[in-house]
Amino acid sequence: MRAFAQQLGLAVATVSKWESKLADTEPRPDTQAILDTALGRADAAVHLRFETLLSETAGPVQHAGRRRVTASGPRAWEYESWADDLDRVVAALAQQNFTFAGILLTRWSSRFKTPELDEKGLYLFARSTALLGDLRRDQGIVLGPLSAQHSYVGARAVFTQLDIPRRVAQLDLSLTVVTEMSGKLEVAARNYESLAVDDRLSRRDRARARLWVGTALSKDGRHDCATRVMQAATRDFEDLAEPDDWSVAHQKLALARRGAGDLSQALHLIDIARSSGTTDSPMQRVRLDTAHGHILLSDAATRDDGFLVLEQAAKVAAQYGLVHQLRSIEGIKAMREGPTAPRQR
């Protein structure tokens, strides 16, 4: 104990108090910083012993009158683990593994409170909150206190506090997607137009905003104008060598041409979208099949095939909890079970 106190530069009585009171005492912030530094300089064996002791004293059942030992904020190796877990969240979301992604995000968001965090911790917290927004958005939960919109607003506030304009602009883009998903097409189109020329964003993000401008225009019935805007975004994705975005652009172009009644071109474009791209996620499969089925339903000769494709898309959407996609599929089916589809020109 004396040797440890001497190494830390603290009084023996201080270390003795820790030894006797255990979890009933807590170091002052300046003393905690000294301990963190000492642990950071220790070798792997010391880290292993420390983590083992933590797991033994922080089990689900706590002794009466005892509280869990907690640090005043993340330690150096916890930052690295947090960042690694966020990479795992991105991979999980790409495959719509929402349960695992949620577990990883909760692991950190419930562990630290924002007043405990320095700038690095706040950055990771904001990234976690933004990814939680992506999770909610993909699940179709876009409005309300536990929604994508709520998470995006929270993440945006932290990135604003940290003065990181690019991240703020990316959250503006995500919030505009939520606006579009909630049916406010005119507002979404105006926001997309602003973001498409926003220098805070990368060229890829500006091209994505331009593509979404076209999507909003197409949903508003302005299909020829939408096509021109989307084609410009498609050229940007080709120049940037972004195969997945290029594939998505062709999918959206196909729907714009379907809306214009040009079913031959729509089928050609959706075939390109289905045969290109490098990501084969459930979400992308559902989106491609939904677009393909929508186009097939627009021609009486392929109407039955269209319903079959949409049924398959609905099964995958239900399997992975893609609520927004399910609603979209049901809406298309309901619309096409009514009036006669437009003729191909």
C-alpha positions as CSV (number, residue, x, y, z in Angstrom):
1,M,0.0,0.0,0.0
2,R,2.9,2.4,0.9
3,A,4.6,1.6,-2.4
4,F,1.4,2.2,-4.4
5,A,0.8,5.5,-2.6
6,Q,4.4,6.6,-3.3
7,Q,4.0,5.6,-7.0
8,L,0.8,7.7,-7.2
9,G,2.3,10.6,-5.2
10,L,-0.6,10.4,-2.7
11,A,-0.8,10.0,1.1
12,V,-0.8,6.4,2.5
13,A,-4.0,7.3,4.4
14,T,-5.8,8.0,1.1
15,V,-5.0,4.6,-0.3
16,S,-5.8,3.0,3.0
17,K,-9.3,4.6,2.9
18,W,-9.9,3.1,-0.5
19,E,-8.8,-0.3,0.8
20,S,-11.0,-0.3,3.8
21,K,-14.2,1.4,2.4
22,L,-14.1,-0.1,-1.1
23,A,-17.2,1.1,-3.0
24,D,-18.4,3.3,-0.1
25,T,-15.8,5.9,-1.1
26,E,-15.0,7.6,-4.4
27,P,-11.8,9.4,-5.4
28,R,-11.9,13.1,-6.1
29,P,-11.7,14.0,-9.9
30,D,-8.1,15.1,-9.7
31,T,-7.2,11.8,-7.9
32,Q,-9.2,9.8,-10.4
33,A,-7.2,11.4,-13.2
34,I,-3.9,10.2,-11.4
35,L,-5.3,6.7,-11.2
36,D,-6.4,6.8,-14.8
37,T,-2.9,7.8,-15.9
38,A,-1.3,5.1,-13.8
39,L,-3.6,2.5,-15.3
40,G,-3.0,3.8,-18.8
41,R,0.8,3.3,-18.3
42,A,0.4,-0.2,-16.9
43,D,1.0,-3.4,-18.8
44,A,-1.6,-5.8,-20.2
45,A,-1.5,-8.1,-17.1
46,V,-2.5,-5.2,-14.9
47,H,-5.3,-4.3,-17.2
48,L,-6.5,-7.8,-17.2
49,R,-6.5,-8.0,-13.4
50,F,-8.3,-4.6,-13.2
51,E,-11.0,-5.7,-15.7
52,T,-11.5,-9.0,-13.8
53,L,-12.0,-7.1,-10.5
54,L,-14.4,-4.7,-12.1
55,S,-16.5,-7.6,-13.4
56,E,-16.5,-9.2,-10.0
57,T,-17.6,-6.0,-8.1
58,A,-20.2,-4.8,-10.7
59,G,-22.4,-7.8,-11.0
60,P,-26.2,-7.6,-11.3
61,V,-26.7,-8.1,-7.5
62,Q,-25.2,-5.3,-5.4
63,H,-24.7,-5.4,-1.6
64,A,-27.0,-3.3,0.4
65,G,-25.6,0.2,0.9
66,R,-23.0,-0.4,-1.8
67,R,-23.0,1.4,-5.2
68,R,-21.2,0.3,-8.4
69,V,-17.7,1.7,-8.9
70,T,-17.9,4.1,-11.8
71,A,-15.3,6.4,-13.4
72,S,-16.0,10.1,-14.0
73,G,-15.8,9.5,-17.7
74,P,-14.5,7.0,-20.3
75,R,-10.9,5.9,-20.1
76,A,-8.5,5.8,-23.0
77,W,-9.2,2.2,-23.9
78,E,-12.9,2.7,-23.5
79,Y,-12.9,5.4,-26.2
80,E,-11.3,2.9,-28.6
81,S,-13.8,0.2,-27.7
82,W,-16.7,2.6,-28.1
83,A,-15.4,3.6,-31.6
84,D,-14.9,0.0,-32.5
85,D,-18.5,-0.8,-31.5
86,L,-19.8,2.0,-33.6
87,D,-18.1,0.4,-36.6
88,R,-19.9,-2.8,-35.7
89,V,-23.2,-0.9,-35.4
90,V,-22.7,0.4,-39.0
91,A,-22.1,-3.2,-40.2
92,A,-25.1,-4.5,-38.3
93,L,-27.4,-1.7,-39.7
94,A,-26.2,-2.5,-43.2
95,Q,-27.7,-6.0,-42.7
96,Q,-30.7,-4.7,-40.8
97,N,-29.7,-6.6,-37.6
98,F,-31.5,-4.0,-35.5
99,T,-31.4,-6.0,-32.3
100,F,-27.6,-6.3,-32.2
101,A,-27.1,-2.7,-33.3
102,G,-29.4,-1.6,-30.5
103,I,-27.5,-3.6,-27.9
104,L,-24.2,-2.1,-29.0
105,L,-25.6,1.5,-28.9
106,T,-27.3,1.0,-25.5
107,R,-24.0,-0.4,-24.1
108,W,-22.4,3.1,-24.3
109,S,-25.4,5.5,-24.2
110,S,-26.5,4.1,-20.9
111,R,-23.0,3.9,-19.5
112,F,-22.0,7.6,-19.6
113,K,-23.9,10.8,-19.2
114,T,-23.0,13.9,-21.3
115,P,-21.8,16.0,-18.3
116,E,-19.1,13.3,-17.8
117,L,-17.8,13.5,-21.3
118,D,-14.9,15.5,-22.8
119,E,-14.9,16.5,-26.5
120,K,-13.9,13.1,-27.7
121,G,-16.6,11.4,-25.6
122,L,-19.2,13.9,-26.8
123,Y,-18.2,13.2,-30.4
124,L,-18.7,9.4,-29.9
125,F,-22.0,10.1,-28.0
126,A,-23.3,12.2,-30.9
127,R,-22.3,9.5,-33.4
128,S,-24.1,6.9,-31.3
129,T,-27.2,9.1,-31.2
130,A,-27.1,9.7,-35.0
131,L,-26.8,5.9,-35.6
132,L,-29.7,5.3,-33.3
133,G,-31.6,7.7,-35.5
134,D,-30.6,5.6,-38.6
135,L,-31.8,2.5,-36.7
136,R,-35.2,4.1,-36.0
137,R,-35.5,5.4,-39.5
138,D,-34.9,2.0,-41.1
139,Q,-37.5,0.5,-38.7
140,G,-40.0,3.2,-39.9
141,I,-40.2,5.0,-36.6
142,V,-39.8,8.6,-37.9
143,L,-41.8,10.8,-35.5
144,G,-42.2,10.9,-31.7
145,P,-40.1,10.9,-28.5
146,L,-38.3,7.6,-29.4
147,S,-38.0,8.3,-33.1
148,A,-35.4,8.9,-35.7
149,Q,-36.2,12.6,-35.7
150,H,-35.7,12.9,-32.0
151,S,-32.3,11.1,-32.2
152,Y,-31.2,13.2,-35.1
153,V,-32.1,16.5,-33.4
154,G,-30.1,15.4,-30.3
155,A,-27.1,14.4,-32.3
156,R,-27.2,17.7,-34.2
157,A,-27.2,19.7,-31.0
158,V,-24.1,18.0,-29.8
159,F,-22.2,18.4,-33.1
160,T,-23.2,22.1,-33.1
161,Q,-21.8,22.4,-29.7
162,L,-18.6,20.8,-30.9
163,D,-18.5,23.1,-33.9
164,I,-18.3,20.3,-36.5
165,P,-20.2,21.8,-39.5
166,R,-20.0,18.7,-41.8
167,R,-21.6,16.5,-39.2
168,V,-24.3,19.1,-38.6
169,A,-25.1,19.3,-42.3
170,Q,-25.2,15.5,-42.5
171,L,-27.8,15.5,-39.7
172,D,-29.7,18.2,-41.7
173,L,-29.8,15.7,-44.6
174,S,-31.0,12.9,-42.3
175,L,-33.7,15.2,-40.9
176,T,-34.9,16.0,-44.4
177,V,-35.2,12.3,-45.2
178,V,-37.5,12.0,-42.1
179,T,-39.5,15.0,-43.4
180,E,-39.9,13.3,-46.7
181,M,-40.9,10.0,-45.1
182,S,-43.5,11.8,-43.0
183,G,-45.2,13.0,-46.2
184,K,-44.1,16.7,-46.2
185,L,-42.8,16.5,-49.8
186,E,-42.7,20.2,-50.6
187,V,-40.7,21.1,-47.5
188,A,-38.4,18.1,-48.1
189,A,-37.8,19.2,-51.7
190,R,-36.8,22.7,-50.6
191,N,-34.4,21.4,-47.9
192,Y,-32.8,19.0,-50.4
193,E,-32.3,21.8,-52.9
194,S,-30.4,23.8,-50.3
195,L,-28.3,20.9,-49.2
196,A,-27.4,19.9,-52.7
197,V,-25.3,23.1,-52.9
198,D,-24.2,23.2,-49.3
199,D,-20.3,23.4,-49.1
200,R,-20.4,21.9,-45.6
201,L,-21.2,18.5,-47.3
202,S,-18.9,16.3,-49.3
203,R,-19.5,16.0,-53.0
204,R,-21.0,12.6,-52.4
205,D,-23.5,13.9,-49.9
206,R,-24.4,16.8,-52.2
207,A,-25.0,14.3,-55.0
208,R,-27.2,12.3,-52.6
209,A,-29.2,15.4,-51.8
210,R,-29.6,16.1,-55.5
211,L,-30.9,12.5,-56.0
212,W,-33.4,13.1,-53.2
213,V,-34.5,16.3,-54.8
214,G,-35.4,14.2,-57.9
215,T,-37.2,11.7,-55.7
216,A,-39.3,14.5,-54.1
217,L,-40.1,15.9,-57.6
218,S,-41.1,12.5,-58.9
219,K,-43.4,11.9,-55.9
220,D,-45.0,15.3,-56.7
221,G,-45.7,14.1,-60.3
222,R,-42.9,16.2,-62.0
223,H,-41.3,13.1,-63.5
224,D,-39.4,14.6,-66.4
225,C,-37.8,17.3,-64.3
226,A,-37.0,14.6,-61.7
227,T,-35.3,12.6,-64.3
228,R,-32.9,15.4,-65.3
229,V,-32.0,16.1,-61.7
230,M,-31.4,12.4,-61.0
231,Q,-29.3,12.0,-64.1
232,A,-27.0,14.7,-62.9
233,A,-26.6,13.0,-59.5
234,T,-26.0,9.7,-61.3
235,R,-23.1,11.3,-63.3
236,D,-21.6,12.5,-60.0
237,F,-21.7,9.0,-58.5
238,E,-20.0,7.6,-61.6
239,D,-17.3,10.2,-61.4
240,L,-16.8,9.4,-57.7
241,A,-16.7,5.7,-58.3
242,E,-19.6,5.0,-55.9
243,P,-21.3,1.8,-57.3
244,D,-23.9,1.5,-54.5
245,D,-25.1,5.1,-54.9
246,W,-25.0,4.7,-58.7
247,S,-27.2,1.6,-58.4
248,V,-29.7,3.4,-56.1
249,A,-29.8,6.3,-58.6
250,H,-30.9,3.9,-61.3
251,Q,-33.6,2.5,-59.1
252,K,-35.0,6.0,-58.5
253,L,-34.6,6.9,-62.1
254,A,-36.6,3.8,-63.0
255,L,-39.5,4.9,-60.8
256,A,-39.4,8.4,-62.3
257,R,-39.7,6.9,-65.8
258,R,-42.5,4.7,-64.6
259,G,-44.3,7.7,-63.3
260,A,-43.9,9.4,-66.7
261,G,-45.4,6.3,-68.4
262,D,-42.1,5.2,-70.1
263,L,-42.3,1.6,-68.9
264,S,-39.7,0.2,-71.4
265,Q,-37.1,2.6,-70.1
266,A,-38.2,2.0,-66.5
267,L,-37.6,-1.7,-66.9
268,H,-34.2,-1.1,-68.5
269,L,-33.2,1.1,-65.6
270,I,-34.4,-1.2,-62.8
271,D,-32.5,-4.1,-64.5
272,I,-29.3,-2.0,-64.3
273,A,-30.0,-1.2,-60.6
274,R,-30.6,-4.9,-59.8
275,S,-27.4,-6.0,-61.6
276,S,-25.1,-3.3,-60.2
277,G,-24.0,-2.2,-56.7
278,T,-21.9,-4.1,-54.2
279,T,-24.1,-4.1,-51.1
280,D,-26.6,-6.9,-50.9
281,S,-28.5,-6.0,-47.8
282,P,-32.1,-7.0,-47.0
283,M,-33.2,-3.3,-47.1
284,Q,-31.7,-2.8,-50.6
285,R,-33.2,-6.1,-51.8
286,V,-36.6,-5.0,-50.6
287,R,-36.3,-1.5,-52.2
288,L,-35.2,-3.0,-55.5
289,D,-38.0,-5.6,-55.5
290,T,-40.6,-2.9,-54.5
291,A,-39.5,-0.7,-57.4
292,H,-39.4,-3.7,-59.8
293,G,-42.9,-4.8,-58.7
294,H,-44.3,-1.3,-58.9
295,I,-43.1,-1.1,-62.5
296,L,-44.5,-4.5,-63.4
297,L,-47.9,-3.6,-62.0
298,S,-48.0,-0.6,-64.3
299,D,-48.5,-2.9,-67.3
300,A,-51.5,-5.2,-67.6
301,A,-49.3,-7.8,-69.3
302,T,-47.0,-8.1,-66.3
303,R,-49.5,-7.3,-63.5
304,D,-49.5,-10.8,-62.0
305,D,-45.7,-10.9,-61.9
306,G,-45.7,-7.6,-60.2
307,F,-47.9,-8.8,-57.3
308,L,-45.6,-11.9,-56.9
309,V,-42.5,-9.7,-56.7
310,L,-44.2,-7.4,-54.1
311,E,-45.3,-10.4,-52.0
312,Q,-41.7,-11.6,-51.9
313,A,-40.5,-8.1,-50.9
314,A,-43.2,-7.9,-48.2
315,K,-42.0,-11.2,-46.7
316,V,-38.4,-10.0,-46.5
317,A,-39.5,-6.6,-45.1
318,A,-41.6,-8.4,-42.4
319,Q,-38.7,-10.7,-41.5
320,Y,-36.4,-7.8,-40.9
321,G,-38.9,-5.4,-39.3
322,L,-38.8,-2.9,-42.1
323,V,-42.1,-1.2,-41.2
324,H,-41.8,1.8,-43.6
325,Q,-41.1,-0.5,-46.5
326,L,-44.1,-2.7,-45.6
327,R,-46.3,0.3,-45.6
328,S,-45.0,1.4,-49.0
329,I,-45.6,-2.1,-50.5
330,E,-49.1,-2.2,-49.1
331,G,-49.8,1.3,-50.5
332,I,-48.6,0.2,-54.0
333,K,-50.7,-2.9,-53.9
334,A,-53.8,-1.0,-52.8
335,M,-53.4,1.6,-55.5
336,R,-52.9,-1.1,-58.2
337,E,-55.8,-3.2,-57.1
338,G,-58.0,-0.2,-58.0
339,P,-58.0,1.7,-61.3
340,T,-56.4,0.4,-64.5
341,A,-52.7,0.9,-64.8
342,P,-51.3,3.4,-67.4
343,R,-50.4,2.1,-70.9
344,Q,-46.8,1.8,-72.0
345,R,-45.9,4.4,-74.6
